[in-house]
Amino acid sequence: MAGTLKDEAILLALKAMTLVKTDDALEVELLSDQDQCQTYKVWADGRTLLLRSSVNGGGAATHFYATTAALHVPDFRRKVLGYDTERGILVEEWLEPGKYKSLAHELLQEPASSGWSTCFRAEEFSQIDFESLLFDVGEKIGKIHSRTRGFGHDAKAATPQVDPSEKYLRSAKAYPHMANRLRAIAEQSARVEPVLLHGHLSPSSVLFSEEHVALIGPDHVASGDPALDLAQMMAHLCLASVHRGSSILVTSAGAFHLGYARTIEVGDKPAIMHRAGPLTVAFMLALLEDEQASSFLTFENKEIILDFSQWWLGRRDYTLGQVRYALWDAVDLGGALDWRAKFESLPSAND
């Protein structure tokens, strides 16, 4: 974006959203300036605001997702305080970095930011209950899905779409022997009644304090198979589990799965979990081809994930729970346990 926003333009936008009074003086700090999107910390009227300016529709998508999600999850965070369509400026509540931390940072134990260029404090909380945290996130996503069924037309009318399945279909070029299988998974998913999707759900989307959980909104609105959000998050959690060599972390990832399952309709669960199994391993394979998403993995980590995901994509008629169960064995004791033997009876994908 050519040039940063002037304080006068920010003031005009905040006035249009009735977030400041006419005579308010602002303090503005530019936090980031990347890829046609700028982020500011603004002090106005005795409070702190997070302001984002974008020319690519990202603000509209975040506004649409957050305001729609808040209708179904009353305690949804981060709260959108206003959106100026004309100027492409979105204003959200400010989450104090001294209180909130990034789930991605904690899982990978590496330096990270919240996703909007504010670093989190280095010291650890005394104890982090990942299972409760992930269960809470799963519940929130499940509620949004279960209460926005048939959402495709509303989403398309609001803002440009993104197809989450494109992420793993791109990996078909790197693994042509799996291309037909990946396309079949995408085709099955595309036939499902759509819900409102986050579309980019991962540990980097989650901020948390000792009292609250917050989701960073997506840059593009997506509608589609609810299993896509579930599978994307589970794929990221699976990669982190392999990297950490932790079956305990696999159990924590299962809490997200269980929190999600708790909120969806009983009749929907079997079908969603059967689609989420193949989708999760498809996303795991795709993440290996994403340099940024897989940058923390060692060569050995990647070999384990490649072997695991390709084996599962060669099978059909399995659930996300079975994939989790196998991953628990795959990472336990350095992969010494023979997880394949327990699932050899599954039919081949080519049958």
Buried (B, 14 or more C-beta within 10 A) or exposed (E): BEEBBEBEBBBBBBBBBEBBEEEBEBEBEEBBBEEEBBBBBBBBEEEBBBBBBBEBBBBBBBBBBBBBBBEBBEEBBBBBBBBBEEBBBBBBBBBEBEBBBBBBBBBBEEEBBBBBBBEBEEEEEEEBEBBEBBBBBBBBBBBBBBBBBEBBEBBEEBBBBBBBBEBBBEBBEEBEEBBEBBEBBBEBBEEBEBBBBBBBBBBBBBBBBEEBBBBBBBBBBBBBBBBBBBBBBBBBBBBBBBBBBBBBBBBBBBBBBBBBBEBBEEEBBEBBBBBBBBBBBBBBBBBBBEEEBBEBBEEEBBBBBBEBBBBBBBBBEBBBBBBBBBBBBBBBEEBEBEBBEEBEEBEEBEE
